[in-house]
Amino acid sequence: MPLEAGLLEILACPACHAPLEEADSELICTGQDCGLAYPVRDGIPVLLVDEARRPE
């Protein structure tokens, strides 16, 4: 389920403040040194660093 139009424009990674991009059911940080993947549950982004998946 895609996020509401314009929402990605105002969201940022809570860890490094880089922009996020949508991929499957996650929001991926575009920061070079970060790359955390935040889950989207029921259309709601969970932007908690403790809930984020580390890049492989």
RONU-162356 format. One record per atom (N, C-alpha, C, CB): atom name; x, y, z; residue in one letter; residue number from 1. Coordinates in nm, 4 decimals, always signed. Each point is the difference from the previous one (the first is absolute). Glycine has a CB too. Layout:
# RONU-162356
<kolkol atome="CA" x="X" y="Y" z="Z" residu="A" num="NUM"/>
...
# end
This chain:
# RONU-162356
<kolkol atome="N" x="+0.0852" y="-0.1176" z="+0.0000" residu="M" num="1"/>
<kolkol atome="CA" x="-0.0852" y="+0.1176" z="+0.0000" residu="M" num="1"/>
<kolkol atome="C" x="+0.0894" y="+0.1235" z="+0.0000" residu="M" num="1"/>
<kolkol atome="CB" x="-0.1861" y="-0.1235" z="+0.1226" residu="M" num="1"/>
<kolkol atome="N" x="+0.1792" y="+0.2042" z="-0.2269" residu="P" num="2"/>
<kolkol atome="CA" x="+0.0857" y="+0.1192" z="-0.0068" residu="P" num="2"/>
<kolkol atome="C" x="-0.0405" y="+0.1041" z="+0.1045" residu="P" num="2"/>
<kolkol atome="CB" x="+0.0345" y="-0.0421" z="-0.2450" residu="P" num="2"/>
<kolkol atome="N" x="+0.0633" y="+0.1178" z="+0.2870" residu="L" num="3"/>
<kolkol atome="CA" x="-0.0267" y="+0.1064" z="+0.0970" residu="L" num="3"/>
<kolkol atome="C" x="-0.0725" y="+0.1154" z="-0.0670" residu="L" num="3"/>
<kolkol atome="CB" x="+0.2034" y="-0.0659" z="+0.1313" residu="L" num="3"/>
<kolkol atome="N" x="-0.2687" y="+0.1451" z="-0.0512" residu="E" num="4"/>
<kolkol atome="CA" x="-0.0723" y="+0.1166" z="-0.0494" residu="E" num="4"/>
<kolkol atome="C" x="+0.0940" y="+0.0926" z="-0.0768" residu="E" num="4"/>
<kolkol atome="CB" x="-0.1604" y="-0.0171" z="+0.1931" residu="E" num="4"/>
<kolkol atome="N" x="+0.1113" y="+0.0739" z="-0.3006" residu="A" num="5"/>
<kolkol atome="CA" x="+0.0801" y="+0.0893" z="-0.0838" residu="A" num="5"/>
<kolkol atome="C" x="+0.0558" y="+0.1151" z="+0.0832" residu="A" num="5"/>
<kolkol atome="CB" x="-0.1398" y="-0.0605" z="-0.2004" residu="A" num="5"/>
<kolkol atome="N" x="+0.2662" y="+0.0883" z="+0.1826" residu="G" num="6"/>
<kolkol atome="CA" x="+0.0642" y="+0.1102" z="+0.0709" residu="G" num="6"/>
<kolkol atome="C" x="+0.0572" y="-0.0369" z="+0.1349" residu="G" num="6"/>
<kolkol atome="CB" x="-0.1537" y="+0.1463" z="-0.1169" residu="G" num="6"/>
<kolkol atome="N" x="+0.1163" y="-0.2623" z="+0.1703" residu="L" num="7"/>
<kolkol atome="CA" x="+0.0485" y="-0.0380" z="+0.1332" residu="L" num="7"/>
<kolkol atome="C" x="+0.1508" y="-0.0232" z="-0.0004" residu="L" num="7"/>
<kolkol atome="CB" x="-0.2228" y="-0.1031" z="+0.0495" residu="L" num="7"/>
<kolkol atome="N" x="+0.2743" y="+0.0367" z="-0.1536" residu="L" num="8"/>
<kolkol atome="CA" x="+0.1439" y="-0.0262" z="-0.0066" residu="L" num="8"/>
<kolkol atome="C" x="+0.0817" y="+0.1285" z="-0.0074" residu="L" num="8"/>
<kolkol atome="CB" x="-0.0501" y="-0.2158" z="-0.1125" residu="L" num="8"/>
<kolkol atome="N" x="-0.0101" y="+0.3216" z="+0.0596" residu="E" num="9"/>
<kolkol atome="CA" x="+0.0709" y="+0.1278" z="-0.0117" residu="E" num="9"/>
<kolkol atome="C" x="+0.0295" y="+0.0621" z="+0.1360" residu="E" num="9"/>
<kolkol atome="CB" x="-0.1108" y="+0.0351" z="-0.2199" residu="E" num="9"/>
<kolkol atome="N" x="+0.0299" y="-0.0660" z="+0.3203" residu="I" num="10"/>
<kolkol atome="CA" x="+0.0205" y="+0.0623" z="+0.1308" residu="I" num="10"/>
<kolkol atome="C" x="+0.0624" y="-0.0936" z="+0.1026" residu="I" num="10"/>
<kolkol atome="CB" x="-0.1931" y="+0.1442" z="-0.0498" residu="I" num="10"/>
<kolkol atome="N" x="+0.1975" y="-0.2752" z="+0.0191" residu="L" num="11"/>
<kolkol atome="CA" x="+0.0600" y="-0.0958" z="+0.0932" residu="L" num="11"/>
<kolkol atome="C" x="+0.1514" y="-0.0059" z="-0.0186" residu="L" num="11"/>
<kolkol atome="CB" x="-0.2128" y="-0.1342" z="-0.0009" residu="L" num="11"/>
<kolkol atome="N" x="+0.2827" y="+0.1097" z="+0.1112" residu="A" num="12"/>
<kolkol atome="CA" x="+0.1457" y="-0.0155" z="-0.0038" residu="A" num="12"/>
<kolkol atome="C" x="+0.0393" y="-0.1089" z="+0.0990" residu="A" num="12"/>
<kolkol atome="CB" x="+0.0337" y="+0.2439" z="-0.0659" residu="A" num="12"/>
<kolkol atome="N" x="+0.0827" y="-0.3004" z="+0.0442" residu="C" num="13"/>
<kolkol atome="CA" x="+0.0517" y="-0.1025" z="+0.0890" residu="C" num="13"/>
<kolkol atome="C" x="+0.0232" y="+0.0602" z="+0.1386" residu="C" num="13"/>
<kolkol atome="CB" x="+0.1077" y="-0.1213" z="-0.1951" residu="C" num="13"/>
<kolkol atome="N" x="-0.1627" y="+0.0602" z="+0.3000" residu="P" num="14"/>
<kolkol atome="CA" x="+0.0207" y="+0.0541" z="+0.1341" residu="P" num="14"/>
<kolkol atome="C" x="+0.1450" y="-0.0116" z="+0.0474" residu="P" num="14"/>
<kolkol atome="CB" x="-0.2356" y="-0.0590" z="+0.0503" residu="P" num="14"/>
<kolkol atome="N" x="+0.3126" y="-0.0323" z="-0.1081" residu="A" num="15"/>
<kolkol atome="CA" x="+0.1383" y="-0.0205" z="+0.0434" residu="A" num="15"/>
<kolkol atome="C" x="+0.0956" y="+0.1020" z="-0.0618" residu="A" num="15"/>
<kolkol atome="CB" x="-0.0504" y="-0.2427" z="+0.0262" residu="A" num="15"/>
<kolkol atome="N" x="+0.0355" y="+0.2690" z="-0.1579" residu="C" num="16"/>
<kolkol atome="CA" x="+0.0978" y="+0.0871" z="-0.0668" residu="C" num="16"/>
<kolkol atome="C" x="-0.0632" y="+0.1176" z="-0.0744" residu="C" num="16"/>
<kolkol atome="CB" x="+0.1448" y="-0.1988" z="-0.0222" residu="C" num="16"/>
<kolkol atome="N" x="-0.2769" y="+0.2045" z="+0.0166" residu="H" num="17"/>
<kolkol atome="CA" x="-0.0763" y="+0.1086" z="-0.0617" residu="H" num="17"/>
<kolkol atome="C" x="+0.0084" y="+0.0035" z="-0.1526" residu="H" num="17"/>
<kolkol atome="CB" x="+0.0390" y="+0.1271" z="+0.2069" residu="H" num="17"/>
<kolkol atome="N" x="+0.0042" y="-0.2366" z="-0.2687" residu="A" num="18"/>
<kolkol atome="CA" x="+0.0026" y="-0.0096" z="-0.1459" residu="A" num="18"/>
<kolkol atome="C" x="-0.1411" y="-0.0315" z="-0.0511" residu="A" num="18"/>
<kolkol atome="CB" x="+0.2427" y="-0.0776" z="+0.0042" residu="A" num="18"/>
<kolkol atome="N" x="-0.2709" y="+0.1056" z="-0.1312" residu="P" num="19"/>
<kolkol atome="CA" x="-0.1308" y="-0.0344" z="-0.0571" residu="P" num="19"/>
<kolkol atome="C" x="-0.0228" y="-0.1513" z="-0.0005" residu="P" num="19"/>
<kolkol atome="CB" x="+0.0111" y="+0.2063" z="-0.1423" residu="P" num="19"/>
<kolkol atome="N" x="-0.1385" y="-0.2446" z="+0.1359" residu="L" num="20"/>
<kolkol atome="CA" x="-0.0386" y="-0.1411" z="-0.0047" residu="L" num="20"/>
<kolkol atome="C" x="-0.0602" y="-0.0308" z="-0.1360" residu="L" num="20"/>
<kolkol atome="CB" x="-0.0402" y="-0.0037" z="+0.2495" residu="L" num="20"/>
<kolkol atome="N" x="+0.0545" y="-0.1222" z="-0.2929" residu="E" num="21"/>
<kolkol atome="CA" x="-0.0659" y="-0.0438" z="-0.1222" residu="E" num="21"/>
<kolkol atome="C" x="-0.0798" y="-0.1256" z="+0.0300" residu="E" num="21"/>
<kolkol atome="CB" x="+0.1825" y="+0.1003" z="-0.1434" residu="E" num="21"/>
<kolkol atome="N" x="-0.2941" y="-0.1165" z="+0.0732" residu="E" num="22"/>
<kolkol atome="CA" x="-0.0907" y="-0.1113" z="+0.0254" residu="E" num="22"/>
<kolkol atome="C" x="+0.0431" y="-0.1220" z="-0.0803" residu="E" num="22"/>
<kolkol atome="CB" x="-0.1881" y="+0.1607" z="+0.0457" residu="E" num="22"/>
<kolkol atome="N" x="+0.1922" y="-0.2760" z="+0.0199" residu="A" num="23"/>
<kolkol atome="CA" x="+0.0319" y="-0.1269" z="-0.0645" residu="A" num="23"/>
<kolkol atome="C" x="-0.0787" y="-0.1100" z="+0.0689" residu="A" num="23"/>
<kolkol atome="CB" x="+0.2316" y="+0.0806" z="-0.0640" residu="A" num="23"/>
<kolkol atome="N" x="-0.3191" y="-0.1479" z="-0.0098" residu="D" num="24"/>
<kolkol atome="CA" x="-0.0859" y="-0.1052" z="+0.0546" residu="D" num="24"/>
<kolkol atome="C" x="-0.0762" y="+0.0527" z="+0.1215" residu="D" num="24"/>
<kolkol atome="CB" x="+0.1598" y="-0.1776" z="-0.0831" residu="D" num="24"/>
<kolkol atome="N" x="-0.1420" y="+0.1175" z="+0.1975" residu="S" num="25"/>
<kolkol atome="CA" x="-0.0712" y="+0.0439" z="+0.1206" residu="S" num="25"/>
<kolkol atome="C" x="+0.0965" y="+0.0662" z="+0.0975" residu="S" num="25"/>
<kolkol atome="CB" x="-0.1676" y="-0.1853" z="-0.0295" residu="S" num="25"/>
<kolkol atome="N" x="+0.2662" y="+0.2565" z="-0.0254" residu="E" num="26"/>
<kolkol atome="CA" x="+0.0998" y="+0.0678" z="+0.0827" residu="E" num="26"/>
<kolkol atome="C" x="+0.0316" y="+0.1371" z="-0.0571" residu="E" num="26"/>
<kolkol atome="CB" x="+0.0967" y="-0.2212" z="+0.0675" residu="E" num="26"/>
<kolkol atome="N" x="-0.0416" y="+0.3056" z="+0.0187" residu="L" num="27"/>
<kolkol atome="CA" x="+0.0581" y="+0.1264" z="-0.0423" residu="L" num="27"/>
<kolkol atome="C" x="+0.1498" y="-0.0122" z="+0.0226" residu="L" num="27"/>
<kolkol atome="CB" x="-0.2113" y="+0.1352" z="+0.0556" residu="L" num="27"/>
<kolkol atome="N" x="+0.2895" y="-0.1151" z="-0.1596" residu="I" num="28"/>
<kolkol atome="CA" x="+0.1441" y="-0.0188" z="+0.0053" residu="I" num="28"/>
<kolkol atome="C" x="+0.0681" y="+0.1363" z="+0.0066" residu="I" num="28"/>
<kolkol atome="CB" x="-0.0181" y="-0.2172" z="-0.1290" residu="I" num="28"/>
<kolkol atome="N" x="+0.1100" y="+0.2316" z="+0.2225" residu="C" num="29"/>
<kolkol atome="CA" x="+0.0776" y="+0.1226" z="+0.0128" residu="C" num="29"/>
<kolkol atome="C" x="+0.0975" y="+0.0091" z="-0.1175" residu="C" num="29"/>
<kolkol atome="CB" x="-0.0216" y="-0.0047" z="+0.2537" residu="C" num="29"/>
<kolkol atome="N" x="+0.0330" y="+0.1228" z="-0.3128" residu="T" num="30"/>
<kolkol atome="CA" x="+0.0897" y="+0.0193" z="-0.1133" residu="T" num="30"/>
<kolkol atome="C" x="+0.1371" y="+0.0509" z="+0.0429" residu="T" num="30"/>
<kolkol atome="CB" x="-0.1987" y="+0.0456" z="-0.1417" residu="T" num="30"/>
<kolkol atome="N" x="+0.2223" y="-0.0310" z="+0.2702" residu="G" num="31"/>
<kolkol atome="CA" x="+0.1295" y="+0.0452" z="+0.0502" residu="G" num="31"/>
<kolkol atome="C" x="+0.1085" y="-0.1032" z="-0.0294" residu="G" num="31"/>
<kolkol atome="CB" x="-0.1159" y="+0.1309" z="+0.1804" residu="G" num="31"/>
<kolkol atome="N" x="+0.2327" y="-0.0863" z="-0.2232" residu="Q" num="32"/>
<kolkol atome="CA" x="+0.1087" y="-0.0902" z="-0.0384" residu="Q" num="32"/>
<kolkol atome="C" x="+0.0450" y="-0.0897" z="+0.1150" residu="Q" num="32"/>
<kolkol atome="CB" x="+0.0731" y="+0.1699" z="-0.1659" residu="Q" num="32"/>
<kolkol atome="N" x="-0.0620" y="-0.1172" z="+0.2848" residu="D" num="33"/>
<kolkol atome="CA" x="+0.0518" y="-0.0766" z="+0.1127" residu="D" num="33"/>
<kolkol atome="C" x="-0.1091" y="-0.0641" z="+0.0850" residu="D" num="33"/>
<kolkol atome="CB" x="+0.1935" y="+0.1525" z="+0.0011" residu="D" num="33"/>
<kolkol atome="N" x="-0.3189" y="-0.1266" z="-0.0319" residu="C" num="34"/>
<kolkol atome="CA" x="-0.1106" y="-0.0468" z="+0.0837" residu="C" num="34"/>
<kolkol atome="C" x="-0.0695" y="-0.1189" z="-0.0657" residu="C" num="34"/>
<kolkol atome="CB" x="-0.0316" y="+0.2328" z="+0.0910" residu="C" num="34"/>
<kolkol atome="N" x="-0.0612" y="-0.2059" z="-0.1810" residu="G" num="35"/>
<kolkol atome="CA" x="-0.0691" y="-0.1050" z="-0.0732" residu="G" num="35"/>
<kolkol atome="C" x="-0.1012" y="-0.0799" z="+0.0792" residu="G" num="35"/>
<kolkol atome="CB" x="+0.1992" y="-0.0116" z="-0.1339" residu="G" num="35"/>
<kolkol atome="N" x="-0.2431" y="+0.0597" z="+0.2499" residu="L" num="36"/>
<kolkol atome="CA" x="-0.0989" y="-0.0726" z="+0.0799" residu="L" num="36"/>
<kolkol atome="C" x="-0.1301" y="-0.0176" z="-0.0782" residu="L" num="36"/>
<kolkol atome="CB" x="+0.1031" y="+0.0916" z="+0.2107" residu="L" num="36"/>
<kolkol atome="N" x="-0.1714" y="-0.2019" z="-0.1859" residu="A" num="37"/>
<kolkol atome="CA" x="-0.1281" y="-0.0289" z="-0.0638" residu="A" num="37"/>
<kolkol atome="C" x="-0.1085" y="+0.0002" z="+0.1075" residu="A" num="37"/>
<kolkol atome="CB" x="+0.1125" y="-0.1373" z="-0.1835" residu="A" num="37"/>
<kolkol atome="N" x="-0.2062" y="+0.2299" z="+0.1708" residu="Y" num="38"/>
<kolkol atome="CA" x="-0.1077" y="+0.0154" z="+0.0978" residu="Y" num="38"/>
<kolkol atome="C" x="-0.1264" y="-0.0684" z="-0.0522" residu="Y" num="38"/>
<kolkol atome="CB" x="+0.0991" y="+0.2190" z="+0.0817" residu="Y" num="38"/>
<kolkol atome="N" x="-0.1666" y="-0.2983" z="+0.0014" residu="P" num="39"/>
<kolkol atome="CA" x="-0.1207" y="-0.0689" z="-0.0466" residu="P" num="39"/>
<kolkol atome="C" x="-0.1175" y="+0.0956" z="-0.0175" residu="P" num="39"/>
<kolkol atome="CB" x="+0.0794" y="-0.2060" z="+0.1150" residu="P" num="39"/>
<kolkol atome="N" x="-0.1695" y="+0.1672" z="-0.2043" residu="V" num="40"/>
<kolkol atome="CA" x="-0.1278" y="+0.0692" z="-0.0165" residu="V" num="40"/>
<kolkol atome="C" x="-0.1066" y="-0.1029" z="+0.0346" residu="V" num="40"/>
<kolkol atome="CB" x="+0.0877" y="+0.1618" z="-0.1824" residu="V" num="40"/>
<kolkol atome="N" x="-0.1617" y="-0.1360" z="+0.2882" residu="R" num="41"/>
<kolkol atome="CA" x="-0.1030" y="-0.0936" z="+0.0478" residu="R" num="41"/>
<kolkol atome="C" x="-0.1380" y="+0.0630" z="-0.0155" residu="R" num="41"/>
<kolkol atome="CB" x="+0.1632" y="-0.1023" z="+0.1642" residu="R" num="41"/>
<kolkol atome="N" x="-0.2499" y="+0.0360" z="-0.2382" residu="D" num="42"/>
<kolkol atome="CA" x="-0.1367" y="+0.0489" z="-0.0254" residu="D" num="42"/>
<kolkol atome="C" x="+0.0025" y="+0.1412" z="-0.0577" residu="D" num="42"/>
<kolkol atome="CB" x="-0.0860" y="-0.1434" z="+0.1876" residu="D" num="42"/>
<kolkol atome="N" x="+0.1842" y="+0.1713" z="-0.2738" residu="G" num="43"/>
<kolkol atome="CA" x="+0.0089" y="+0.1308" z="-0.0641" residu="G" num="43"/>
<kolkol atome="C" x="+0.0606" y="+0.1086" z="+0.0860" residu="G" num="43"/>
<kolkol atome="CB" x="-0.1944" y="-0.0658" z="-0.1284" residu="G" num="43"/>
<kolkol atome="N" x="+0.2454" y="+0.0295" z="+0.2467" residu="I" num="44"/>
<kolkol atome="CA" x="+0.0575" y="+0.0983" z="+0.0924" residu="I" num="44"/>
<kolkol atome="C" x="+0.1492" y="-0.0276" z="+0.0159" residu="I" num="44"/>
<kolkol atome="CB" x="-0.2212" y="+0.0235" z="+0.1227" residu="I" num="44"/>
<kolkol atome="N" x="+0.3072" y="+0.0729" z="-0.1583" residu="P" num="45"/>
<kolkol atome="CA" x="+0.1441" y="-0.0191" z="+0.0175" residu="P" num="45"/>
<kolkol atome="C" x="+0.0362" y="-0.0043" z="+0.1485" residu="P" num="45"/>
<kolkol atome="CB" x="+0.0422" y="+0.1168" z="-0.2193" residu="P" num="45"/>
<kolkol atome="N" x="+0.0384" y="-0.2162" z="+0.2574" residu="V" num="46"/>
<kolkol atome="CA" x="+0.0476" y="-0.0130" z="+0.1373" residu="V" num="46"/>
<kolkol atome="C" x="+0.1437" y="+0.0516" z="+0.0012" residu="V" num="46"/>
<kolkol atome="CB" x="-0.1530" y="-0.2016" z="+0.0509" residu="V" num="46"/>
<kolkol atome="N" x="+0.1682" y="+0.3295" z="-0.0221" residu="L" num="47"/>
<kolkol atome="CA" x="+0.1312" y="+0.0654" z="-0.0081" residu="L" num="47"/>
<kolkol atome="C" x="+0.0698" y="+0.0007" z="+0.1353" residu="L" num="47"/>
<kolkol atome="CB" x="-0.0847" y="+0.1427" z="-0.1870" residu="L" num="47"/>
<kolkol atome="N" x="+0.1062" y="-0.2628" z="+0.2400" residu="L" num="48"/>
<kolkol atome="CA" x="+0.0725" y="-0.0178" z="+0.1248" residu="L" num="48"/>
<kolkol atome="C" x="+0.1290" y="-0.0744" z="-0.0322" residu="L" num="48"/>
<kolkol atome="CB" x="-0.2149" y="-0.0028" z="+0.1387" residu="L" num="48"/>
<kolkol atome="N" x="+0.3271" y="+0.0556" z="-0.0953" residu="V" num="49"/>
<kolkol atome="CA" x="+0.1289" y="-0.0620" z="-0.0286" residu="V" num="49"/>
<kolkol atome="C" x="+0.0044" y="-0.1418" z="+0.0554" residu="V" num="49"/>
<kolkol atome="CB" x="+0.1101" y="+0.2256" z="+0.0032" residu="V" num="49"/>
<kolkol atome="N" x="-0.1722" y="-0.2500" z="+0.1115" residu="D" num="50"/>
<kolkol atome="CA" x="-0.0020" y="-0.1337" z="+0.0597" residu="D" num="50"/>
<kolkol atome="C" x="-0.0780" y="-0.1012" z="-0.0848" residu="D" num="50"/>
<kolkol atome="CB" x="+0.0177" y="+0.1080" z="+0.2242" residu="D" num="50"/>
<kolkol atome="N" x="-0.1111" y="-0.0607" z="-0.3056" residu="E" num="51"/>
<kolkol atome="CA" x="-0.0811" y="-0.0877" z="-0.0860" residu="E" num="51"/>
<kolkol atome="C" x="+0.0623" y="-0.0178" z="-0.1390" residu="E" num="51"/>
<kolkol atome="CB" x="-0.2042" y="+0.0745" z="+0.1252" residu="E" num="51"/>
<kolkol atome="N" x="+0.3053" y="+0.0036" z="-0.1587" residu="A" num="52"/>
<kolkol atome="CA" x="+0.0592" y="-0.0019" z="-0.1332" residu="A" num="52"/>
<kolkol atome="C" x="+0.0887" y="-0.1231" z="-0.0194" residu="A" num="52"/>
<kolkol atome="CB" x="-0.0078" y="+0.2508" z="-0.0043" residu="A" num="52"/>
<kolkol atome="N" x="+0.0143" y="-0.2926" z="-0.1215" residu="R" num="53"/>
<kolkol atome="CA" x="+0.0859" y="-0.1114" z="-0.0391" residu="R" num="53"/>
<kolkol atome="C" x="+0.1308" y="+0.0575" z="-0.0514" residu="R" num="53"/>
<kolkol atome="CB" x="-0.1991" y="-0.1479" z="-0.0567" residu="R" num="53"/>
<kolkol atome="N" x="+0.3097" y="+0.0907" z="+0.1019" residu="R" num="54"/>
<kolkol atome="CA" x="+0.1322" y="+0.0430" z="-0.0457" residu="R" num="54"/>
<kolkol atome="C" x="+0.0268" y="-0.0533" z="-0.1399" residu="R" num="54"/>
<kolkol atome="CB" x="+0.0831" y="+0.0059" z="+0.2374" residu="R" num="54"/>
<kolkol atome="N" x="-0.0107" y="+0.0693" z="-0.3193" residu="P" num="55"/>
<kolkol atome="CA" x="+0.0324" y="-0.0498" z="-0.1348" residu="P" num="55"/>
<kolkol atome="C" x="+0.0927" y="-0.1203" z="+0.0066" residu="P" num="55"/>
<kolkol atome="CB" x="-0.0280" y="+0.2311" z="-0.0910" residu="P" num="55"/>
<kolkol atome="N" x="+0.0170" y="-0.3182" z="-0.0081" residu="E" num="56"/>
<kolkol atome="CA" x="+0.0861" y="-0.1189" z="-0.0034" residu="E" num="56"/>
<kolkol atome="C" x="+0.1361" y="+0.0311" z="-0.0537" residu="E" num="56"/>
<kolkol atome="CB" x="-0.1987" y="-0.1396" z="-0.0291" residu="E" num="56"/>
# end
